[in-house]
Amino acid sequence: MNGLTREIWKAVKKLPTKKDIQDLVMVTKRDLNDSSEPESTSPPLEPVMRSIVDIAENNFLDGKSELTPPSWLIAADEVSTTADPIDSEGLTRIFVGEWQGVPVAVKRFDVVGDNPVFDKHFKVWRTLLHPYVAQLYGAGSRDGAPFFVYEYVRRQSLDRCWDELSEKDVWRLLRQAAVGLKYLHKKHVVHGNLSCSKLLVTDPCDVKLFGFGASYTRVNNRSNSIRPEIRGEFAAPECIGIGPTAGNAGSVTVRASSRTCTRSV
């Protein structure tokens, strides 16, 4: 083992979790793949980058080659955040950050390792692209804990900016939210946790549906969630306590939308 190889081995060994090592390999492969484009030039450190991949996979990942990195992967050092969160709920915290020179919001999960809640949240959110749905830019992990990077909205949620809005503005936002919900339902997605705090308000006064941690997809009357999480105060009475095979899960969002309108006006 030469000096460079030894230093790479030591550096990889210092990473706190296996997930961090996997992310390191995928980010490195992503950068190597970018350099393989016809019009690109090889990075000056390409031999070192390939050594990092080989050492990590052969010595720390049981010789298993990581799959081609997904386009949504964001390395922890590619996004910066403010010191203090702007919001927190349960095991998550939301920070204002910057990614590729653009202001973003970063939602961190304070759980290291496998996280089924994060995985389900991500699986639903990454399929959504609509003017009235908050756009997810990508995801990654820091010290083994996953995070989302998505569009930043300065005003934050509807329940936090009442004083800035006229009654006409509120009704306009609620109409947009209904259009966004219609889009979700066409995608067979049940929001599952709709309230004023899940409606982000942009500076031009447009709405962005947000908060898909309790969301799930429903196709052929079956859910992808083992136990859909539904807030009792917003759910339709007939849907409280439903299981993955219940028939009226969509009315959870309809009922929640009605309650949200009532609270808004």
Contacts in CASP RR format, 6 or more apart in sequence:
PFRMAT RR
TARGET T0000
AUTHOR 0000-0000-0000
METHOD contacts of the structure
MODEL  1
MNGLTREIWKAVKKLPTKKDIQDLVMVTKRDLNDSSEPESTSPPLEPVMR
SIVDIAENNFLDGKSELTPPSWLIAADEVSTTADPIDSEGLTRIFVGEWQ
GVPVAVKRFDVVGDNPVFDKHFKVWRTLLHPYVAQLYGAGSRDGAPFFVY
EYVRRQSLDRCWDELSEKDVWRLLRQAAVGLKYLHKKHVVHGNLSCSKLL
VTDPCDVKLFGFGASYTRVNNRSNSIRPEIRGEFAAPECIGIGPTAGNAG
SVTVRASSRTCTRSV
1 9 0 8 1.000
4 48 0 8 1.000
4 51 0 8 1.000
5 51 0 8 1.000
5 55 0 8 1.000
8 48 0 8 1.000
8 51 0 8 1.000
8 52 0 8 1.000
8 55 0 8 1.000
9 55 0 8 1.000
9 59 0 8 1.000
12 21 0 8 1.000
12 24 0 8 1.000
12 52 0 8 1.000
12 55 0 8 1.000
12 56 0 8 1.000
12 59 0 8 1.000
12 60 0 8 1.000
13 60 0 8 1.000
15 21 0 8 1.000
15 24 0 8 1.000
16 112 0 8 1.000
16 143 0 8 1.000
16 144 0 8 1.000
17 112 0 8 1.000
17 113 0 8 1.000
17 143 0 8 1.000
17 144 0 8 1.000
18 60 0 8 1.000
18 61 0 8 1.000
19 112 0 8 1.000
19 113 0 8 1.000
19 141 0 8 1.000
19 144 0 8 1.000
20 141 0 8 1.000
20 143 0 8 1.000
20 144 0 8 1.000
21 56 0 8 1.000
21 60 0 8 1.000
21 61 0 8 1.000
22 61 0 8 1.000
22 66 0 8 1.000
23 73 0 8 1.000
23 75 0 8 1.000
23 76 0 8 1.000
23 140 0 8 1.000
23 141 0 8 1.000
24 52 0 8 1.000
24 56 0 8 1.000
25 52 0 8 1.000
25 53 0 8 1.000
25 56 0 8 1.000
25 57 0 8 1.000
25 61 0 8 1.000
25 66 0 8 1.000
26 66 0 8 1.000
26 67 0 8 1.000
26 69 0 8 1.000
26 70 0 8 1.000
26 73 0 8 1.000
27 69 0 8 1.000
27 73 0 8 1.000
27 75 0 8 1.000
28 49 0 8 1.000
28 52 0 8 1.000
28 53 0 8 1.000
29 53 0 8 1.000
29 66 0 8 1.000
29 68 0 8 1.000
29 69 0 8 1.000
30 69 0 8 1.000
30 73 0 8 1.000
31 43 0 8 1.000
31 49 0 8 1.000
32 43 0 8 1.000
32 46 0 8 1.000
32 49 0 8 1.000
32 50 0 8 1.000
32 53 0 8 1.000
33 68 0 8 1.000
33 69 0 8 1.000
34 40 0 8 1.000
35 41 0 8 1.000
35 42 0 8 1.000
35 43 0 8 1.000
35 46 0 8 1.000
43 49 0 8 1.000
57 63 0 8 1.000
57 64 0 8 1.000
57 65 0 8 1.000
57 66 0 8 1.000
72 126 0 8 1.000
72 136 0 8 1.000
72 137 0 8 1.000
72 138 0 8 1.000
72 139 0 8 1.000
73 138 0 8 1.000
73 139 0 8 1.000
73 140 0 8 1.000
74 99 0 8 1.000
74 137 0 8 1.000
74 138 0 8 1.000
74 139 0 8 1.000
74 140 0 8 1.000
74 149 0 8 1.000
75 140 0 8 1.000
76 140 0 8 1.000
76 141 0 8 1.000
76 142 0 8 1.000
76 143 0 8 1.000
76 147 0 8 1.000
78 99 0 8 1.000
78 100 0 8 1.000
79 97 0 8 1.000
79 98 0 8 1.000
79 99 0 8 1.000
79 104 0 8 1.000
79 106 0 8 1.000
79 149 0 8 1.000
80 97 0 8 1.000
80 98 0 8 1.000
80 99 0 8 1.000
81 95 0 8 1.000
81 96 0 8 1.000
81 97 0 8 1.000
81 106 0 8 1.000
82 95 0 8 1.000
82 96 0 8 1.000
82 97 0 8 1.000
84 95 0 8 1.000
85 93 0 8 1.000
85 94 0 8 1.000
85 95 0 8 1.000
86 94 0 8 1.000
86 95 0 8 1.000
86 96 0 8 1.000
86 105 0 8 1.000
86 156 0 8 1.000
87 93 0 8 1.000
87 94 0 8 1.000
87 156 0 8 1.000
88 94 0 8 1.000
91 109 0 8 1.000
91 110 0 8 1.000
91 111 0 8 1.000
92 107 0 8 1.000
92 108 0 8 1.000
92 109 0 8 1.000
92 110 0 8 1.000
93 107 0 8 1.000
93 108 0 8 1.000
93 110 0 8 1.000
94 105 0 8 1.000
94 106 0 8 1.000
94 107 0 8 1.000
94 108 0 8 1.000
95 105 0 8 1.000
95 106 0 8 1.000
95 108 0 8 1.000
96 103 0 8 1.000
96 104 0 8 1.000
96 105 0 8 1.000
96 106 0 8 1.000
96 152 0 8 1.000
97 103 0 8 1.000
97 104 0 8 1.000
97 105 0 8 1.000
97 106 0 8 1.000
97 152 0 8 1.000
98 104 0 8 1.000
99 137 0 8 1.000
99 149 0 8 1.000
103 152 0 8 1.000
104 137 0 8 1.000
104 149 0 8 1.000
104 150 0 8 1.000
104 151 0 8 1.000
104 152 0 8 1.000
105 149 0 8 1.000
105 150 0 8 1.000
105 151 0 8 1.000
105 152 0 8 1.000
105 153 0 8 1.000
106 147 0 8 1.000
106 148 0 8 1.000
106 149 0 8 1.000
107 147 0 8 1.000
107 148 0 8 1.000
107 150 0 8 1.000
108 142 0 8 1.000
108 145 0 8 1.000
108 146 0 8 1.000
108 147 0 8 1.000
109 115 0 8 1.000
109 117 0 8 1.000
109 118 0 8 1.000
109 145 0 8 1.000
109 146 0 8 1.000
109 147 0 8 1.000
110 145 0 8 1.000
111 117 0 8 1.000
111 118 0 8 1.000
111 145 0 8 1.000
111 146 0 8 1.000
112 143 0 8 1.000
112 144 0 8 1.000
112 145 0 8 1.000
113 144 0 8 1.000
113 145 0 8 1.000
115 146 0 8 1.000
117 213 0 8 1.000
118 146 0 8 1.000
120 213 0 8 1.000
120 215 0 8 1.000
120 216 0 8 1.000
120 224 0 8 1.000
120 225 0 8 1.000
121 148 0 8 1.000
121 212 0 8 1.000
121 213 0 8 1.000
121 215 0 8 1.000
122 136 0 8 1.000
122 139 0 8 1.000
122 148 0 8 1.000
123 224 0 8 1.000
124 189 0 8 1.000
124 212 0 8 1.000
124 213 0 8 1.000
124 215 0 8 1.000
124 216 0 8 1.000
124 217 0 8 1.000
125 136 0 8 1.000
125 148 0 8 1.000
125 212 0 8 1.000
125 215 0 8 1.000
126 136 0 8 1.000
126 138 0 8 1.000
127 187 0 8 1.000
127 189 0 8 1.000
128 136 0 8 1.000
128 183 0 8 1.000
128 184 0 8 1.000
128 187 0 8 1.000
128 189 0 8 1.000
128 212 0 8 1.000
129 135 0 8 1.000
130 180 0 8 1.000
130 183 0 8 1.000
131 206 0 8 1.000
132 176 0 8 1.000
132 177 0 8 1.000
132 179 0 8 1.000
132 180 0 8 1.000
132 183 0 8 1.000
132 206 0 8 1.000
132 207 0 8 1.000
132 208 0 8 1.000
132 209 0 8 1.000
133 180 0 8 1.000
133 183 0 8 1.000
133 184 0 8 1.000
133 208 0 8 1.000
133 209 0 8 1.000
133 210 0 8 1.000
134 150 0 8 1.000
134 151 0 8 1.000
134 153 0 8 1.000
134 200 0 8 1.000
134 208 0 8 1.000
134 209 0 8 1.000
134 210 0 8 1.000
134 211 0 8 1.000
135 150 0 8 1.000
135 151 0 8 1.000
135 208 0 8 1.000
136 148 0 8 1.000
136 149 0 8 1.000
136 150 0 8 1.000
137 149 0 8 1.000
137 150 0 8 1.000
137 151 0 8 1.000
138 148 0 8 1.000
138 149 0 8 1.000
138 150 0 8 1.000
139 146 0 8 1.000
139 147 0 8 1.000
139 148 0 8 1.000
139 149 0 8 1.000
140 146 0 8 1.000
140 147 0 8 1.000
140 149 0 8 1.000
141 147 0 8 1.000
151 208 0 8 1.000
153 200 0 8 1.000
153 201 0 8 1.000
153 202 0 8 1.000
153 208 0 8 1.000
154 202 0 8 1.000
154 203 0 8 1.000
155 161 0 8 1.000
155 164 0 8 1.000
155 200 0 8 1.000
155 201 0 8 1.000
155 202 0 8 1.000
155 203 0 8 1.000
156 200 0 8 1.000
156 201 0 8 1.000
157 196 0 8 1.000
157 197 0 8 1.000
157 198 0 8 1.000
157 199 0 8 1.000
157 200 0 8 1.000
157 201 0 8 1.000
157 210 0 8 1.000
158 170 0 8 1.000
158 173 0 8 1.000
158 196 0 8 1.000
158 197 0 8 1.000
158 199 0 8 1.000
158 200 0 8 1.000
158 201 0 8 1.000
158 207 0 8 1.000
158 264 0 8 1.000
159 195 0 8 1.000
159 196 0 8 1.000
159 197 0 8 1.000
160 197 0 8 1.000
161 201 0 8 1.000
165 173 0 8 1.000
165 201 0 8 1.000
165 205 0 8 1.000
167 265 0 8 1.000
169 205 0 8 1.000
170 264 0 8 1.000
170 265 0 8 1.000
171 265 0 8 1.000
172 205 0 8 1.000
173 199 0 8 1.000
173 201 0 8 1.000
173 205 0 8 1.000
173 206 0 8 1.000
173 207 0 8 1.000
173 264 0 8 1.000
174 207 0 8 1.000
174 260 0 8 1.000
174 261 0 8 1.000
174 264 0 8 1.000
174 265 0 8 1.000
176 206 0 8 1.000
176 207 0 8 1.000
177 199 0 8 1.000
177 207 0 8 1.000
177 209 0 8 1.000
177 257 0 8 1.000
177 260 0 8 1.000
178 257 0 8 1.000
180 209 0 8 1.000
181 191 0 8 1.000
181 194 0 8 1.000
181 209 0 8 1.000
181 253 0 8 1.000
181 257 0 8 1.000
184 190 0 8 1.000
184 191 0 8 1.000
184 209 0 8 1.000
184 215 0 8 1.000
184 253 0 8 1.000
185 250 0 8 1.000
185 253 0 8 1.000
187 217 0 8 1.000
188 217 0 8 1.000
188 218 0 8 1.000
188 219 0 8 1.000
189 212 0 8 1.000
189 215 0 8 1.000
189 216 0 8 1.000
189 217 0 8 1.000
189 218 0 8 1.000
190 215 0 8 1.000
190 216 0 8 1.000
190 217 0 8 1.000
190 218 0 8 1.000
190 223 0 8 1.000
190 228 0 8 1.000
190 249 0 8 1.000
190 250 0 8 1.000
190 252 0 8 1.000
190 253 0 8 1.000
191 198 0 8 1.000
191 209 0 8 1.000
191 211 0 8 1.000
191 212 0 8 1.000
191 214 0 8 1.000
191 215 0 8 1.000
191 252 0 8 1.000
191 253 0 8 1.000
191 256 0 8 1.000
192 214 0 8 1.000
192 215 0 8 1.000
192 216 0 8 1.000
192 228 0 8 1.000
192 229 0 8 1.000
192 230 0 8 1.000
192 231 0 8 1.000
192 235 0 8 1.000
192 252 0 8 1.000
192 253 0 8 1.000
192 256 0 8 1.000
193 211 0 8 1.000
193 213 0 8 1.000
193 214 0 8 1.000
193 215 0 8 1.000
193 229 0 8 1.000
193 230 0 8 1.000
193 231 0 8 1.000
193 234 0 8 1.000
193 256 0 8 1.000
194 209 0 8 1.000
194 234 0 8 1.000
194 253 0 8 1.000
194 256 0 8 1.000
194 257 0 8 1.000
194 260 0 8 1.000
195 231 0 8 1.000
195 234 0 8 1.000
195 256 0 8 1.000
195 259 0 8 1.000
195 260 0 8 1.000
195 263 0 8 1.000
196 260 0 8 1.000
196 263 0 8 1.000
196 264 0 8 1.000
198 209 0 8 1.000
198 210 0 8 1.000
198 211 0 8 1.000
199 207 0 8 1.000
199 208 0 8 1.000
199 209 0 8 1.000
199 210 0 8 1.000
199 260 0 8 1.000
200 207 0 8 1.000
200 208 0 8 1.000
200 209 0 8 1.000
200 210 0 8 1.000
201 207 0 8 1.000
201 208 0 8 1.000
202 208 0 8 1.000
213 229 0 8 1.000
214 228 0 8 1.000
214 229 0 8 1.000
214 230 0 8 1.000
214 231 0 8 1.000
216 223 0 8 1.000
216 224 0 8 1.000
216 225 0 8 1.000
216 228 0 8 1.000
216 249 0 8 1.000
217 223 0 8 1.000
217 224 0 8 1.000
218 224 0 8 1.000
218 249 0 8 1.000
218 250 0 8 1.000
221 245 0 8 1.000
221 247 0 8 1.000
222 244 0 8 1.000
222 245 0 8 1.000
223 243 0 8 1.000
223 244 0 8 1.000
223 245 0 8 1.000
223 246 0 8 1.000
223 249 0 8 1.000
225 244 0 8 1.000
226 244 0 8 1.000
227 243 0 8 1.000
227 244 0 8 1.000
228 242 0 8 1.000
228 243 0 8 1.000
228 244 0 8 1.000
228 249 0 8 1.000
230 239 0 8 1.000
230 240 0 8 1.000
230 241 0 8 1.000
230 242 0 8 1.000
230 252 0 8 1.000
231 256 0 8 1.000
232 240 0 8 1.000
233 259 0 8 1.000
234 252 0 8 1.000
234 255 0 8 1.000
234 256 0 8 1.000
234 259 0 8 1.000
234 260 0 8 1.000
235 252 0 8 1.000
235 255 0 8 1.000
235 256 0 8 1.000
236 248 0 8 1.000
236 251 0 8 1.000
236 252 0 8 1.000
236 254 0 8 1.000
236 255 0 8 1.000
238 248 0 8 1.000
238 251 0 8 1.000
239 246 0 8 1.000
239 248 0 8 1.000
239 249 0 8 1.000
239 250 0 8 1.000
239 251 0 8 1.000
239 252 0 8 1.000
239 255 0 8 1.000
242 248 0 8 1.000
242 249 0 8 1.000
242 252 0 8 1.000
END
